[in-house]
Amino acid sequence: MAATKIHIHENDKTVSDFLCKFVVQKANQAIQLSGTFSVGLSGGSLAKFLCEGLPSLETDWSKWRVFFCDERHVSFEDTDCTYKYYKDNLFGKVPLSDEHIYKINPGVTVEKAAEDYLAKIRQVFPGKDVPRFDMLLLGMGPDGHTCSLFPGHPLLKETKVLIAPISDSPKPPPKRITMTFPVVNNAACCVFASCGGGKAEMIQRVLEGKEAVPLPAARVRPKNGELHWFLDVPAASLLQKK
């Protein structure tokens, strides 16, 4: 299990710049090695960073295979839809084919949507093995949740279901589809990005790992991969200096 690599930059703009350069570097390496780059996206401030920085960088977008680490079970036109945010702010700015963007189906039940989404993942990762994404770009909520994996929720203990429906999210909207930890921790590279002094206490709790029951974001520990955190100075302000 690789050690956590913490990258601290001056402000949210420099975090966005360095994060996006890191993503594209990893993408280009994966494309050179295997011909494609499989990546899972998340919403929140991470989405803003990616949409601001990625369009200006050089990569072969035709080789990207884009998924979502979790998604709200809402229509594609709903402002809660993570896909909508990327469609409006990134996908139209880069030569990325719609057939290489793997979306959930909001027109069926949340349970069927989870099954359908796993089937879409299997188009890129055939067989029964746990998919190994080249990169998962993750967010962390104020309660320490990541994906739609919330503190105290039974899905934290899930070991067999790879893509899970959730109908009782403590954060609205209640219905979501999420990757579970078997998928997250099988990724080649997991990345968080977080900025602002308001995040400092939760970042300290997650990264210093002194909780009796680890918070969901602290459970992201790739078994055979890398873990990176991109922080600005205020977000990192409570971390112990080493």
C-alpha positions as CSV (number, residue, x, y, z in Angstrom):
1,M,0.0,0.0,0.0
2,A,1.6,3.2,-1.2
3,A,2.2,6.1,1.1
4,T,0.0,9.2,0.7
5,K,1.7,12.0,-1.3
6,I,0.6,15.5,-0.3
7,H,1.1,18.3,-2.7
8,I,0.6,21.8,-1.1
9,H,0.3,24.8,-3.4
10,E,-0.3,28.5,-2.7
11,N,-4.0,28.9,-3.6
12,D,-6.9,27.3,-5.4
13,K,-5.6,28.5,-8.8
14,T,-2.2,26.9,-8.4
15,V,-3.9,23.7,-7.0
16,S,-6.0,23.6,-10.2
17,D,-3.0,24.2,-12.4
18,F,-0.8,21.5,-10.8
19,L,-3.7,19.0,-10.5
20,C,-4.7,19.3,-14.2
21,K,-1.0,18.9,-15.3
22,F,-0.7,15.8,-13.1
23,V,-3.9,14.3,-14.5
24,V,-2.8,14.9,-18.1
25,Q,0.7,13.5,-17.4
26,K,-0.9,10.3,-16.0
27,A,-3.3,10.2,-18.9
28,N,-0.5,10.5,-21.5
29,Q,1.5,7.8,-19.7
30,A,-1.5,5.4,-19.6
31,I,-2.2,6.0,-23.3
32,Q,1.4,5.3,-24.2
33,L,1.4,2.1,-22.2
34,S,-2.0,0.7,-23.0
35,G,-3.7,2.8,-25.6
36,T,-6.4,4.3,-23.4
37,F,-6.9,6.3,-20.2
38,S,-9.7,5.2,-17.9
39,V,-10.8,7.9,-15.4
40,G,-13.5,8.4,-12.9
41,L,-14.7,12.0,-12.2
42,S,-16.4,13.5,-9.2
43,G,-18.4,16.7,-8.6
44,G,-17.9,19.6,-6.2
45,S,-14.8,21.9,-6.3
46,L,-12.8,19.1,-8.0
47,A,-15.0,19.5,-11.1
48,K,-14.4,23.2,-11.1
49,F,-10.7,22.7,-11.0
50,L,-10.7,20.2,-13.8
51,C,-13.0,22.2,-16.1
52,E,-10.9,25.3,-15.7
53,G,-7.5,23.6,-16.3
54,L,-7.9,20.6,-18.6
55,P,-9.0,22.2,-21.9
56,S,-5.7,24.1,-22.4
57,L,-3.5,21.0,-22.0
58,E,-2.2,18.5,-24.6
59,T,-3.6,15.0,-24.6
60,D,-5.2,12.6,-27.0
61,W,-8.9,12.9,-25.9
62,S,-10.0,10.2,-28.3
63,K,-8.2,7.7,-26.0
64,W,-9.9,8.9,-22.8
65,R,-12.7,6.7,-21.3
66,V,-14.6,8.8,-18.8
67,F,-16.7,7.5,-15.9
68,F,-18.2,9.0,-12.8
69,C,-17.2,7.8,-9.3
70,D,-20.7,8.5,-8.2
71,E,-23.7,10.2,-9.6
72,R,-27.0,11.6,-8.4
73,H,-30.1,9.7,-9.7
74,V,-31.6,12.8,-11.4
75,S,-32.2,13.9,-15.0
76,F,-29.3,15.0,-17.2
77,E,-30.8,18.6,-17.1
78,D,-31.0,18.7,-13.3
79,T,-28.4,21.1,-11.7
80,D,-27.6,18.3,-9.2
81,C,-26.4,16.1,-12.1
82,T,-22.6,15.8,-12.1
83,Y,-22.6,14.8,-15.8
84,K,-24.4,18.0,-16.6
85,Y,-21.7,20.1,-15.0
86,Y,-19.0,18.5,-17.0
87,K,-21.1,18.6,-20.2
88,D,-21.6,22.3,-19.8
89,N,-18.0,23.2,-18.7
90,L,-15.6,20.6,-20.1
91,F,-16.9,18.1,-22.6
92,G,-17.9,20.7,-25.1
93,K,-14.5,22.3,-25.0
94,V,-12.4,19.2,-25.8
95,P,-12.6,16.7,-28.6
96,L,-14.0,13.9,-26.4
97,S,-16.5,11.6,-28.1
98,D,-19.9,11.2,-26.4
99,E,-19.5,7.4,-26.8
100,H,-16.5,7.5,-24.6
101,I,-18.4,9.2,-21.7
102,Y,-20.2,6.6,-19.6
103,K,-23.3,8.0,-18.0
104,I,-25.8,6.6,-15.6
105,N,-29.4,6.0,-16.9
106,P,-31.7,8.3,-14.8
107,G,-34.8,6.9,-16.6
108,V,-34.8,3.6,-14.7
109,T,-34.9,2.8,-10.9
110,V,-31.8,3.5,-8.9
111,E,-31.2,-0.2,-8.5
112,K,-31.5,-0.8,-12.3
113,A,-29.3,2.2,-12.9
114,A,-26.5,0.7,-10.8
115,E,-26.8,-2.6,-12.7
116,D,-26.7,-0.8,-16.0
117,Y,-23.7,1.3,-15.0
118,L,-21.7,-1.8,-14.1
119,A,-22.6,-3.2,-17.5
120,K,-21.2,-0.1,-19.1
121,I,-18.0,-0.4,-17.1
122,R,-17.7,-4.0,-18.3
123,Q,-17.6,-2.7,-21.8
124,V,-14.2,-1.2,-21.0
125,F,-13.2,-3.8,-18.3
126,P,-14.6,-7.1,-19.5
127,G,-14.8,-10.2,-17.3
128,K,-15.6,-10.6,-13.7
129,D,-12.5,-9.1,-12.1
130,V,-12.7,-5.8,-10.2
131,P,-12.1,-3.0,-12.7
132,R,-8.7,-1.3,-12.4
133,F,-9.1,2.4,-13.3
134,D,-6.1,4.3,-14.3
135,M,-7.2,7.2,-12.1
136,L,-10.1,8.1,-9.9
137,L,-10.5,11.8,-9.1
138,L,-12.3,12.0,-5.8
139,G,-14.0,14.7,-3.8
140,M,-14.4,14.9,0.0
141,G,-17.5,16.4,1.7
142,P,-17.5,18.4,5.0
143,D,-18.5,15.2,6.8
144,G,-15.5,13.2,5.3
145,H,-17.6,11.3,2.8
146,T,-16.2,10.4,-0.6
147,C,-18.1,9.2,-3.7
148,S,-21.5,8.6,-2.1
149,L,-20.0,6.6,0.8
150,F,-21.1,8.4,3.9
151,P,-20.0,8.0,7.6
152,G,-21.8,5.2,9.3
153,H,-23.5,3.9,6.2
154,P,-23.7,0.2,5.5
155,L,-22.1,0.6,2.1
156,L,-18.8,1.3,3.8
157,K,-18.6,-2.4,4.6
158,E,-19.6,-3.6,1.1
159,T,-17.1,-6.1,-0.3
160,K,-18.9,-7.7,-3.3
161,V,-21.1,-5.2,-5.0
162,L,-19.0,-3.0,-7.2
163,I,-21.5,-0.3,-8.2
164,A,-24.1,0.3,-5.6
165,P,-27.4,2.1,-5.5
166,I,-28.2,4.3,-2.5
167,S,-31.6,5.6,-1.7
168,D,-31.0,7.1,1.8
169,S,-28.2,9.5,1.2
170,P,-27.9,11.9,4.2
171,K,-27.0,14.6,1.7
172,P,-29.7,15.4,-0.9
173,P,-30.7,14.2,-3.4
174,P,-31.2,10.8,-1.6
175,K,-30.9,8.5,-4.6
176,R,-27.5,8.0,-6.0
177,I,-25.2,5.4,-7.7
178,T,-21.7,5.0,-6.4
179,M,-18.5,3.0,-6.8
180,T,-17.7,1.0,-3.6
181,F,-14.4,0.6,-1.9
182,P,-13.4,-2.6,-3.7
183,V,-13.4,-0.5,-7.0
184,V,-11.9,2.6,-5.5
185,N,-9.0,0.8,-3.8
186,N,-8.2,-1.2,-6.9
187,A,-7.4,2.0,-8.9
188,A,-3.9,2.6,-10.1
189,C,-4.1,6.2,-8.8
190,C,-6.6,8.0,-6.5
191,V,-6.5,11.7,-6.3
192,F,-8.2,14.2,-4.0
193,A,-8.1,18.0,-4.3
194,S,-9.3,20.3,-1.6
195,C,-8.9,24.0,-0.9
196,G,-9.8,26.5,1.8
197,G,-9.3,26.9,5.5
198,G,-12.8,25.6,6.1
199,K,-11.6,22.1,5.0
200,A,-8.5,22.1,7.2
201,E,-10.0,20.3,10.2
202,M,-11.5,17.5,8.2
203,I,-8.3,17.1,6.1
204,Q,-6.3,16.8,9.3
205,R,-8.7,14.2,10.6
206,V,-8.6,12.2,7.4
207,L,-4.8,12.4,6.7
208,E,-3.5,12.0,10.3
209,G,-5.8,9.0,10.8
210,K,-6.4,9.2,14.5
211,E,-10.2,8.4,14.3
212,A,-11.3,5.2,16.1
213,V,-13.6,4.6,13.1
214,P,-11.9,5.9,9.9
215,L,-13.9,8.4,7.9
216,P,-14.8,7.3,4.4
217,A,-12.2,9.5,2.7
218,A,-9.5,8.0,5.0
219,R,-10.5,4.5,3.8
220,V,-9.2,5.3,0.3
221,R,-6.0,3.3,0.4
222,P,-5.2,1.8,-3.1
223,K,-3.9,-1.7,-2.6
224,N,-1.5,-1.5,-5.5
225,G,-1.5,2.1,-6.5
226,E,-0.9,5.7,-5.7
227,L,-2.7,8.1,-3.4
228,H,-2.3,11.9,-3.9
229,W,-3.8,14.9,-2.2
230,F,-3.6,18.4,-3.8
231,L,-4.1,21.1,-1.2
232,D,-3.7,24.8,-0.9
233,V,-1.9,26.4,2.1
234,P,-5.1,27.1,4.1
235,A,-6.5,23.6,3.6
236,A,-3.1,22.1,4.8
237,S,-2.7,24.5,7.7
238,L,-3.5,22.0,10.5
239,L,-1.4,19.1,9.2
240,Q,1.7,18.2,11.3
241,K,4.8,19.5,9.6
242,K,7.2,16.6,8.9
